[in-house]
């Protein structure tokens, strides 16, 4: 979902959660950006593992633009880590494992900055 701040993206996700029997896991994109190398991708794997263990489930990632900006030739370690988080997210969403009982909803107010792979 995308739209300007305050238009109800998060509220819509909460309404979906209230009208389903699926487990609902809410995370904010910036929570995946951690101090130590490798922590962000590990957290992404942990969220998807939790969702699979409690399937059917819905993962809601708010402010996805914090970790899913268009890829570029990263110059700093922090930029490379954010790109690794995005790659892990893409891998979990459409990797080799079939996870038909896990759905992902994302929200942003910066659609223009998102990686085309999403």
C-alpha positions in Angstrom: 0.0 0.0 0.0 1.2 3.5 -0.6 -0.1 7.0 0.0 0.7 10.2 1.8 1.2 10.2 5.6 -2.0 9.9 7.6 -4.2 8.5 4.8 -4.9 5.3 6.7 -2.5 2.7 5.4 -1.7 1.3 8.9 -5.3 1.5 9.9 -6.3 -0.6 6.9 -3.8 -3.2 7.8 -5.2 -3.3 11.4 -8.7 -3.8 9.9 -7.4 -6.7 7.9 -6.0 -8.2 11.0 -9.2 -7.8 12.9 -11.2 -9.6 10.2 -9.1 -12.7 9.8 -8.2 -15.7 11.8 -4.6 -15.6 10.5 -1.8 -14.6 12.8 -0.8 -11.0 12.3 2.8 -9.9 12.7 3.5 -6.2 12.5 7.1 -4.8 12.1 8.5 -1.4 11.0 11.1 -1.5 8.3 13.6 0.6 10.3 13.6 -2.2 13.1 15.5 -4.4 10.7 18.4 -1.9 10.5 20.7 -2.9 13.4 24.1 -1.9 14.7 25.8 -5.2 14.0 26.5 -6.8 10.6 24.1 -9.6 9.7 21.5 -8.8 12.4 19.0 -7.3 10.0 18.8 -10.2 7.6 18.7 -12.6 10.6 15.7 -10.6 11.9 13.9 -10.9 8.5 14.5 -14.7 8.6 13.2 -14.8 12.2 10.0 -13.0 11.3 9.3 -15.3 8.4 10.1 -18.4 10.5 7.6 -17.1 13.1 5.0 -16.5 10.4 5.5 -20.1 9.0 5.3 -21.6 12.5 2.0 -19.8 13.1 0.5 -20.1 9.7 -1.8 -19.0 8.2 -0.3 -15.6 8.9 0.1 -12.1 7.6 3.3 -10.1 7.9 2.7 -6.3 7.9 5.8 -4.3 7.2 5.2 -0.6 7.8 7.6 2.0 6.4 9.1 -0.5 4.0 11.1 2.3 2.3 13.5 2.2 5.2 15.0 -1.1 3.9 13.7 -1.4 0.3 15.1 1.5 -1.6 16.4 1.1 -5.2 19.6 -0.8 -5.2 22.8 1.0 -6.2 26.6 0.6 -5.9 26.8 1.0 -2.1 29.8 2.9 -0.8 29.4 2.4 2.9 29.0 -0.7 5.1 25.6 0.6 6.3 24.3 0.9 2.8 25.5 -2.6 2.0 23.8 -3.9 5.1 20.5 -2.3 4.1 20.8 -3.9 0.7 21.5 -7.3 2.3 18.3 -6.9 4.3 16.3 -6.2 1.1 17.9 -9.2 -0.6 16.9 -11.5 2.4 13.4 -10.1 2.3 13.1 -10.8 -1.4 14.5 -14.3 -0.9 12.0 -15.0 1.9 9.1 -13.8 -0.2 9.8 -15.7 -3.4 12.6 -18.1 -2.5 12.6 -21.8 -3.2 10.3 -22.7 -0.3 6.5 -22.5 -0.9 5.0 -20.4 1.8 1.5 -20.1 0.5 0.1 -19.7 4.0 2.2 -16.5 4.6 1.1 -13.3 3.1 3.0 -10.0 3.2 1.4 -6.5 3.3 3.8 -3.5 3.0 3.1 0.2 3.4 5.1 3.3 2.4 4.6 6.9 1.6 7.7 6.9 -0.7 6.7 4.6 -3.5 9.0 6.4 -5.9 12.1 5.2 -3.9 11.2 1.5 -3.7 13.2 -1.2 -5.5 11.5 -2.4 -8.7 11.8 -6.0 -7.4 9.0 -5.3 -4.9 
